[in-house]
Amino acid sequence: MEDPDLQLLAINLPWQRLLEAYLELNSEPLPAGESGPRWSPRIISMNEVTPQELSGIHGQLIALGWLHFQLEDGQAGLTYRVSPDGRRALARLENYIAHAEENASSSDESLAA
C-alpha cells in the first residue's frame, strides 16, 4: 500500500467504523417526496471512542475529503454523508485487506508444504 491516506485508514479502525456507520445510515430509503443524496445527523457516540476522539475523527475525515457536512437548519444542525472519495477509500481498503489475506494464506500454505 503506497497511498499514505489509505495507510491512515488501514491503521485507524475507528475511522473505518465511522465511515461505515454513516454509509449504513445513508443507505436507508429517503422519505416519500425527497430525492438526492441522504444526509444523516452527526454520530455522537461510538463504542470504545471518547467524544473528544470522535470529534477529532470527524475533523480528520472531513480534512481528507472522505466525509462531507452541511448545516441543515437551526434545529437539525450539521448533517453528514460519506463523500464519493470516502466510498472509494473504503472500497480500496477492502480490496487491499482481501489481497493481503489472500497472500498471507498462500504464504502459510507454502510454508506448510
Buried (B, 14 or more C-beta within 10 A) or exposed (E): EEEEEBEEBBEBEBBBBBBEBBBEBBEEEEEEEEEEEBBBEBBEEBEEBEEEEBEEBBEBBBEBEBBBBEEEEEEEEEBBBBBEBBBEBBEBBEEBEEEEEEEEEEEEEEEEE
